Amino acid sequence: MLTKKNGDLKKIGEAVKIDSTIDKRSNTALRQAIWATFDNPELKLVELQLDREGDAKTIWEQLVKYLPEYALFRADRPSTDEDSEVQDPLKVAIKQALKEVQDELNVVMDKVKARTVDVANRTIIKLADFDSSLASQLKPNFKSDPKWDSLFKLSLSGDDDIPLNKRGSGVRRLVLFSFFRAEAERLREEHGKGNIIYAIEEPETAQHPNNQRKIIESLQSITEADGCQVMLTTHVPALASLLPVDSIRHVYQHPENGRSISYGNDDVYKNVVEDLGIIPDKRAQVLLCVEGPHDLQFLKKIHLLYQNENQSNIDLFNDPRVAMVVLGGSTLQEWVSNHYLKNLGLPEVHIYDRDELKHGKYKYQDAQSTVNARCDNSIGYLTTKREMENYLHIDAINEALQSAIGFQLNFQLTDDCDVETEIKMELGGQGKINRRSLKHWLNDDAASFMTLERLHQRNGYSEIKSWFDEVSKKLH
């Protein structure tokens, strides 16, 4: 009945003899009265097209507000600056700029109209010399106002004025993907949506292995934000190995049911490994084990400082001899490592947050002792400060957060304080900034503003350097 117009509802109402006092001008009242005439209606599910006229469309307009924005980035595409993902945000920028100078454009338009009308009128006067009756029938009119935005055509150029279209396909896809994200965010904000789903086909296409890793890290940072979900497809072992195991879905052909999807158990991961050919990197010589991805992100940022200080230092985070293992999270690579590398006798360097002292022990004190008791050249560390965030400098935190929160944080950053809780208190209990977790802001953005001088001021230089040196010593 949602698709019925008022006249149709009135006829149905008459047929089922609804109460005569019902306001027959109201579709809602008519439908309710019709339903009320059935004691035990036989109901069944039917598909209803909600984008048509009538009350069904009205319902859809309300429902759609609660649906997430959905953005698909296809794999099979030319990837040029003519793609809609590039042109759409640029066109929006042009329209916004034109709105700001609309008054000036109106002056130009009026002058052009006045001049052309004057020319047309003088032409009509001359025409009258030939045929006065014809001239009297002519009057100059503009068919429409000019479309200013169509006058501007933009293309993108990089270093040495090389057009984007002349760059390699990998670079073009990275630029295009950035535009895609920006446009998806704009649409979400314009439509007032709280959630967004990014669907990305084969993000590894035309990308160097190092860029593949960066893309996954970027996508993982997106999922840190409230209401953001990423769905991606891949056939590349190296890319799949970086994904959390609980997020992996194995799509395969089933002899009876056609295409099937499975997830969530060791058999699935084993099948994925066999299908993609994921094998442990035989170049690995040492495992660097940390609690979670935020700790790993912090160490990557800080390690760059030591690299810049001494170029002879080994680039631990890009050296294939060093395998990273996130103990608090679980990736397919870790699953592979646990199943294939655990019996190879590789030395391990474990770095755990000290956290709070409870019942006379720190949280990971027993785990550290177990690693140090192995006698297999492995070593475990507890941070001397509470967490990785406590090695940050307050100035680095403020430089990272001030533009987002609009003021400077004032808390006393000590070795034992809970940095995240301190910031929450100054934010009035707010646990996220711009939909991203505080931990992400601290271990990524704030860590990027760290310097060796600031690390020295926080008395963390020598300690963190000893961790990296220990990993380097175990390489051969």
C-alpha positions as CSV (number, residue, x, y, z in Angstrom):
1,M,0.0,0.0,0.0
2,L,3.0,2.3,0.3
3,T,3.0,2.7,-3.5
4,K,-0.7,3.5,-3.7
5,K,-1.8,7.1,-4.3
6,N,-4.6,8.8,-2.3
7,G,-7.3,7.9,-4.8
8,D,-6.3,4.2,-4.8
9,L,-6.3,4.1,-1.0
10,K,-9.8,5.6,-0.9
11,K,-11.1,2.9,-3.2
12,I,-9.5,0.2,-1.1
13,G,-10.9,1.8,2.0
14,E,-14.4,1.8,0.6
15,A,-14.0,-1.8,-0.4
16,V,-13.1,-2.9,3.1
17,K,-15.5,-0.5,4.7
18,I,-13.2,1.6,6.9
19,D,-14.6,4.0,9.5
20,S,-16.3,6.9,7.8
21,T,-14.8,9.4,10.2
22,I,-11.2,8.7,9.0
23,D,-9.5,11.7,7.4
24,K,-9.4,10.6,3.8
25,R,-7.0,13.3,2.8
26,S,-4.3,11.6,4.8
27,N,-2.6,8.6,3.2
28,T,-1.2,7.5,6.6
29,A,-4.6,7.6,8.2
30,L,-6.1,5.6,5.3
31,R,-3.5,2.9,5.4
32,Q,-3.8,2.5,9.2
33,A,-7.6,2.3,8.9
34,I,-7.3,-0.4,6.1
35,W,-4.9,-2.4,8.2
36,A,-7.2,-2.2,11.2
37,T,-10.0,-4.0,9.3
38,F,-7.9,-7.2,9.2
39,D,-7.8,-9.3,12.3
40,N,-5.3,-11.9,11.1
41,P,-3.8,-10.8,7.8
42,E,-1.6,-13.2,5.9
43,L,1.7,-11.5,5.5
44,K,4.6,-12.3,3.2
45,L,7.8,-10.5,2.3
46,V,7.9,-8.6,-1.0
47,E,10.5,-6.5,-2.7
48,L,9.4,-2.9,-3.0
49,Q,11.0,-0.3,-5.3
50,L,11.5,2.7,-3.1
51,D,12.8,5.3,-5.6
52,R,9.4,5.9,-7.2
53,E,7.0,8.7,-6.5
54,G,4.7,8.5,-3.5
55,D,5.1,7.5,0.2
56,A,7.5,4.7,-0.7
57,K,10.0,7.3,-2.0
58,T,9.5,9.4,1.1
59,I,10.4,6.4,3.3
60,W,13.5,5.8,1.1
61,E,14.6,9.4,1.5
62,Q,14.5,8.9,5.3
63,L,16.2,5.4,5.2
64,V,19.0,6.5,3.0
65,K,20.2,9.0,5.7
66,Y,21.2,6.0,7.8
67,L,23.0,4.1,5.1
68,P,26.8,4.5,4.8
69,E,28.4,6.3,1.9
70,Y,29.8,3.7,-0.5
71,A,32.8,4.4,-2.8
72,L,34.2,1.9,-5.2
73,F,37.7,2.2,-6.6
74,R,38.0,-0.2,-9.6
75,A,41.1,-2.0,-10.7
76,D,40.5,-2.0,-14.4
77,R,40.8,1.6,-15.4
78,P,43.0,3.9,-17.4
79,S,44.0,6.0,-14.4
80,T,44.4,9.4,-15.9
81,D,43.7,12.9,-14.7
82,E,40.5,12.7,-16.8
83,D,39.0,10.1,-14.4
84,S,36.0,11.3,-12.5
85,E,37.7,10.8,-9.1
86,V,40.2,13.5,-10.2
87,Q,37.9,15.8,-12.2
88,D,34.9,15.8,-9.7
89,P,36.8,17.3,-6.8
90,L,38.5,19.8,-9.1
91,K,35.1,20.7,-10.6
92,V,33.7,21.2,-7.1
93,A,36.7,23.5,-6.3
94,I,36.0,25.5,-9.5
95,K,32.3,25.9,-8.6
96,Q,33.1,27.0,-5.1
97,A,35.6,29.6,-6.4
98,L,33.1,30.9,-8.9
99,K,30.5,31.4,-6.1
100,E,33.0,33.6,-4.3
101,V,33.4,35.9,-7.3
102,Q,29.7,35.7,-8.5
103,D,29.2,39.5,-8.1
104,E,32.1,40.3,-10.3
105,L,31.0,37.8,-12.9
106,N,27.5,39.4,-12.9
107,V,29.1,42.7,-13.8
108,V,31.0,41.1,-16.6
109,M,27.9,39.4,-17.8
110,D,25.8,42.6,-17.8
111,K,28.5,44.4,-19.8
112,V,28.7,41.6,-22.4
113,K,24.9,41.6,-22.6
114,A,24.7,45.4,-23.0
115,R,27.3,45.4,-25.7
116,T,25.9,42.5,-27.7
117,V,22.3,43.9,-27.4
118,D,23.6,47.3,-28.7
119,V,25.2,45.6,-31.7
120,A,22.0,43.6,-32.4
121,N,19.9,46.7,-32.2
122,R,22.1,48.6,-34.6
123,T,22.0,45.6,-36.9
124,I,18.2,45.7,-36.9
125,I,18.2,49.4,-37.7
126,K,20.3,48.7,-40.8
127,L,18.1,45.7,-41.7
128,A,15.1,48.1,-41.8
129,D,16.7,49.8,-44.8
130,F,16.1,46.6,-46.7
131,D,12.8,45.4,-45.2
132,S,11.1,47.4,-42.4
133,S,8.5,44.7,-41.7
134,L,11.2,42.1,-41.1
135,A,13.2,44.3,-38.8
136,S,10.2,45.0,-36.6
137,Q,9.8,41.3,-35.9
138,L,13.4,40.8,-34.5
139,K,14.3,41.3,-30.9
140,P,17.7,40.2,-29.3
141,N,17.4,37.7,-26.4
142,F,20.0,35.5,-24.6
143,K,19.0,31.8,-24.6
144,S,20.7,31.2,-21.2
145,D,23.3,32.6,-18.8
146,P,26.9,31.5,-19.5
147,K,28.1,28.3,-17.7
148,W,31.3,29.7,-16.2
149,D,32.5,26.4,-14.8
150,S,32.6,24.8,-18.3
151,L,35.2,27.4,-19.3
152,F,37.9,26.0,-17.0
153,K,39.8,22.8,-17.8
154,L,42.3,21.5,-15.4
155,S,45.1,18.9,-15.7
156,L,47.7,17.8,-13.2
157,S,51.5,18.2,-13.7
158,G,54.3,17.1,-11.4
159,D,58.0,17.8,-11.2
160,D,59.5,19.5,-14.3
161,D,55.9,20.1,-15.5
162,I,55.4,16.5,-16.5
163,P,51.7,15.8,-16.9
164,L,50.2,13.2,-14.7
165,N,49.0,11.3,-17.8
166,K,52.7,10.9,-18.8
167,R,53.7,9.4,-15.5
168,G,53.9,5.6,-14.7
169,S,50.7,3.7,-14.0
170,G,51.7,3.1,-10.4
171,V,52.1,6.9,-9.7
172,R,48.9,7.7,-11.5
173,R,47.0,5.1,-9.4
174,L,48.4,6.5,-6.2
175,V,47.4,10.1,-7.1
176,L,44.0,8.9,-8.3
177,F,43.4,6.9,-5.1
178,S,44.2,10.0,-3.1
179,F,41.6,11.9,-5.1
180,F,39.2,9.0,-4.7
181,R,39.5,9.2,-0.9
182,A,39.1,13.0,-0.9
183,E,36.0,12.8,-3.0
184,A,34.5,10.0,-0.9
185,E,35.1,12.1,2.3
186,R,33.5,15.2,0.6
187,L,30.4,13.2,-0.4
188,R,30.1,11.7,3.1
189,E,30.2,15.2,4.7
190,E,27.9,16.8,2.1
191,H,25.3,14.0,2.6
192,G,25.6,14.1,6.3
193,K,26.6,10.5,6.6
194,G,28.3,9.2,9.7
195,N,29.8,6.1,8.0
196,I,31.6,5.3,4.8
197,I,32.6,2.1,3.1
198,Y,35.7,2.1,0.8
199,A,35.6,-0.8,-1.7
200,I,39.0,-1.2,-3.4
201,E,39.8,-3.7,-6.1
202,E,43.4,-5.0,-6.1
203,P,45.2,-2.0,-4.5
204,E,48.5,-3.6,-5.4
205,T,48.0,-3.0,-9.2
206,A,51.1,-1.4,-10.7
207,Q,52.7,-0.8,-7.3
208,H,56.2,-1.4,-6.1
209,P,56.2,-3.9,-3.1
210,N,57.2,-1.0,-0.8
211,N,54.2,1.0,-1.9
212,Q,52.0,-2.0,-1.4
213,R,53.0,-2.0,2.2
214,K,52.4,1.8,2.5
215,I,48.9,1.4,0.9
216,I,47.9,-1.3,3.5
217,E,49.2,0.9,6.3
218,S,47.2,3.8,4.9
219,L,44.1,1.7,4.7
220,Q,44.6,0.4,8.2
221,S,44.8,4.0,9.4
222,I,41.5,4.7,7.7
223,T,39.8,2.0,9.7
224,E,41.0,3.7,12.8
225,A,38.4,6.3,12.2
226,D,34.9,5.9,13.5
227,G,32.4,4.5,11.0
228,C,35.1,3.7,8.3
229,Q,35.2,0.3,6.8
230,V,37.6,-0.9,4.0
231,M,36.8,-3.9,1.7
232,L,39.6,-4.9,-0.7
233,T,40.3,-7.8,-3.0
234,T,43.8,-9.1,-3.7
235,H,45.6,-12.1,-5.3
236,V,49.0,-10.9,-4.1
237,P,50.7,-13.0,-1.3
238,A,52.8,-10.1,0.1
239,L,49.7,-7.9,0.4
240,A,47.5,-10.6,1.9
241,S,50.2,-11.4,4.5
242,L,49.9,-7.9,6.0
243,L,46.1,-8.2,6.7
244,P,44.6,-9.1,10.1
245,V,43.6,-12.8,10.0
246,D,40.1,-12.1,11.5
247,S,39.4,-9.8,8.5
248,I,40.3,-12.3,5.8
249,R,37.5,-13.9,3.7
250,H,38.5,-16.8,1.4
251,V,36.4,-16.8,-1.8
252,Y,36.6,-20.0,-3.7
253,Q,34.6,-22.1,-6.2
254,H,32.5,-24.8,-4.6
255,P,31.6,-27.8,-6.8
256,E,28.0,-27.8,-5.6
257,N,27.1,-24.3,-4.4
258,G,29.1,-22.3,-6.9
259,R,31.1,-19.5,-5.3
260,S,31.5,-19.8,-1.5
261,I,33.1,-17.7,1.3
262,S,34.7,-19.0,4.4
263,Y,36.6,-17.4,7.3
264,G,37.6,-17.6,10.9
265,N,39.5,-20.8,11.4
266,D,43.0,-22.3,10.8
267,D,41.7,-24.3,7.8
268,V,40.7,-21.1,6.1
269,Y,44.1,-19.5,6.6
270,K,45.8,-22.7,5.5
271,N,43.8,-22.7,2.3
272,V,44.6,-19.0,1.6
273,V,48.3,-19.7,2.2
274,E,48.1,-22.6,-0.3
275,D,46.1,-20.7,-2.9
276,L,48.3,-17.6,-2.8
277,G,51.6,-19.4,-2.2
278,I,52.4,-17.4,0.9
279,I,55.6,-18.8,2.3
280,P,57.9,-17.5,5.1
281,D,60.6,-15.2,3.9
282,K,63.8,-17.4,4.1
283,R,65.9,-14.2,4.3
284,A,64.6,-13.6,7.9
285,Q,67.4,-13.8,10.5
286,V,65.7,-12.1,13.5
287,L,62.2,-11.5,14.7
288,L,61.3,-8.1,16.2
289,C,58.2,-8.7,18.4
290,V,56.0,-5.9,19.7
291,E,52.6,-5.7,21.4
292,G,50.5,-4.0,18.8
293,P,50.5,-2.1,15.5
294,H,50.7,1.3,17.3
295,D,54.0,0.3,18.9
296,L,55.4,-0.8,15.6
297,Q,54.3,2.5,14.0
298,F,56.0,4.5,16.8
299,L,59.3,2.5,16.4
300,K,59.2,3.1,12.6
301,K,59.0,6.9,13.1
302,I,61.7,7.0,15.8
303,H,64.0,4.7,13.8
304,L,64.0,7.3,11.0
305,L,65.7,9.8,13.4
306,Y,68.6,7.4,14.0
307,Q,68.8,6.7,10.3
308,N,69.1,10.4,9.6
309,E,71.7,10.8,12.3
310,N,73.9,8.0,11.0
311,Q,73.3,6.7,7.4
312,S,75.4,3.7,8.1
313,N,72.7,2.3,10.5
314,I,70.8,-0.6,9.1
315,D,67.3,0.2,7.9
316,L,65.7,-2.3,10.1
317,F,62.1,-1.7,8.9
318,N,63.0,-2.3,5.3
319,D,65.7,-5.0,5.7
320,P,64.3,-8.4,4.7
321,R,66.5,-10.0,7.4
322,V,64.2,-8.5,10.1
323,A,60.7,-9.9,10.3
324,M,58.1,-7.9,12.3
325,V,55.7,-9.8,14.5
326,V,52.8,-8.0,16.2
327,L,51.9,-10.1,19.3
328,G,48.8,-8.2,20.3
329,G,47.2,-8.4,16.9
330,S,47.2,-11.1,14.4
331,T,48.1,-10.9,10.7
332,L,48.3,-13.6,8.1
333,Q,52.0,-13.1,8.0
334,E,52.2,-13.8,11.8
335,W,50.0,-16.9,11.3
336,V,52.4,-18.1,8.7
337,S,55.4,-17.3,10.9
338,N,53.9,-19.1,13.9
339,H,53.3,-22.2,11.8
340,Y,56.5,-22.3,9.7
341,L,59.2,-20.2,11.5
342,K,58.8,-21.2,15.1
343,N,61.0,-24.3,14.6
344,L,63.8,-22.5,12.7
345,G,65.5,-21.3,15.8
346,L,65.5,-17.6,14.9
347,P,66.5,-15.2,17.7
348,E,63.8,-12.8,18.8
349,V,63.8,-9.3,20.2
350,H,60.7,-8.6,22.3
351,I,59.8,-5.1,23.4
352,Y,56.9,-4.8,25.8
353,D,55.3,-1.8,27.5
354,R,56.0,-1.7,31.2
355,D,52.5,-0.5,32.0
356,E,51.4,-0.2,35.7
357,L,52.7,-2.2,38.6
358,K,50.0,-4.6,39.9
359,H,50.4,-7.1,42.7
360,G,54.1,-6.5,42.7
361,K,54.6,-7.2,39.0
362,Y,54.4,-5.5,35.6
363,K,52.0,-6.8,33.1
364,Y,54.5,-8.5,30.8
365,Q,57.3,-9.1,33.3
366,D,56.7,-12.9,33.2
367,A,56.7,-12.9,29.4
368,Q,60.0,-11.0,29.4
369,S,61.5,-13.4,31.9
370,T,60.4,-16.4,29.7
371,V,62.1,-14.9,26.6
372,N,65.3,-14.2,28.5
373,A,65.4,-17.7,29.9
374,R,65.4,-19.4,26.5
375,C,69.2,-19.5,25.9
376,D,68.6,-19.2,22.1
377,N,70.0,-15.7,21.7
378,S,66.6,-14.1,22.2
379,I,66.1,-11.1,24.5
380,G,63.1,-9.4,26.0
381,Y,62.8,-5.7,27.1
382,L,60.3,-3.9,29.3
383,T,60.2,-0.2,28.6
384,T,61.5,1.9,31.5
385,K,58.6,4.3,30.9
386,R,54.9,3.3,31.1
387,E,54.2,3.0,27.3
388,M,55.7,4.1,24.0
389,E,53.7,7.3,24.2
390,N,55.6,8.4,27.3
391,Y,58.8,8.7,25.1
392,L,57.1,11.5,23.2
393,H,57.7,15.2,23.9
394,I,54.8,17.4,24.8
395,D,55.8,19.8,22.1
396,A,55.6,17.1,19.5
397,I,52.1,16.1,20.8
398,N,51.0,19.8,20.6
399,E,52.3,20.3,17.1
400,A,50.4,17.2,16.0
401,L,47.1,18.0,17.7
402,Q,46.8,21.8,17.9
403,S,45.4,22.3,14.4
404,A,42.8,19.6,15.1
405,I,41.7,20.6,18.6
406,G,42.4,24.4,18.5
407,F,44.4,24.8,21.7
408,Q,47.6,23.6,23.4
409,L,47.6,20.7,25.9
410,N,48.9,21.6,29.3
411,F,49.3,18.3,31.2
412,Q,52.5,17.2,32.8
413,L,54.0,14.5,30.6
414,T,55.9,12.1,32.9
415,D,57.4,8.6,32.6
416,D,54.4,7.1,34.5
417,C,51.3,9.1,33.4
418,D,48.7,7.6,31.2
419,V,49.2,10.0,28.2
420,E,45.9,9.0,26.5
421,T,43.9,9.5,29.7
422,E,45.5,12.9,30.3
423,I,44.6,14.1,26.8
424,K,41.0,12.7,27.2
425,M,40.6,14.8,30.4
426,E,41.7,18.0,28.6
427,L,39.3,17.2,25.8
428,G,36.4,16.7,28.2
429,G,36.4,12.9,27.9
430,Q,36.6,12.9,24.2
431,G,38.4,9.7,23.1
432,K,38.9,10.4,19.4
433,I,39.8,13.4,17.3
434,N,38.4,13.7,13.8
435,R,37.2,10.2,14.1
436,R,40.7,8.8,14.7
437,S,41.9,7.2,18.0
438,L,44.2,9.1,20.2
439,K,46.7,6.3,20.0
440,H,46.9,6.7,16.3
441,W,47.5,10.5,16.7
442,L,50.2,9.9,19.2
443,N,52.1,7.0,17.7
444,D,51.9,8.3,14.1
445,D,51.4,12.0,13.9
446,A,53.0,13.1,17.2
447,A,55.9,10.6,16.6
448,S,56.5,12.3,13.3
449,F,57.2,15.6,15.1
450,M,59.8,14.0,17.3
451,T,63.5,15.0,17.0
452,L,66.6,13.5,18.5
453,E,66.9,16.6,20.7
454,R,63.4,16.0,22.0
455,L,64.2,12.3,22.5
456,H,67.2,13.3,24.6
457,Q,65.1,15.7,26.6
458,R,62.7,12.8,27.4
459,N,65.7,10.6,28.4
460,G,64.7,8.0,25.8
461,Y,67.5,8.3,23.2
462,S,69.9,5.7,24.7
463,E,67.3,3.2,25.7
464,I,65.5,3.1,22.3
465,K,68.9,3.0,20.5
466,S,69.8,-0.1,22.5
467,W,66.8,-1.9,21.2
468,F,67.7,-1.2,17.6
469,D,71.3,-2.0,18.2
470,E,70.4,-5.4,19.7
471,V,68.4,-6.2,16.5
472,S,71.3,-5.2,14.3
473,K,73.8,-7.3,16.3
474,K,71.8,-10.4,15.6
475,L,72.0,-10.0,11.8
476,H,74.8,-11.6,9.8
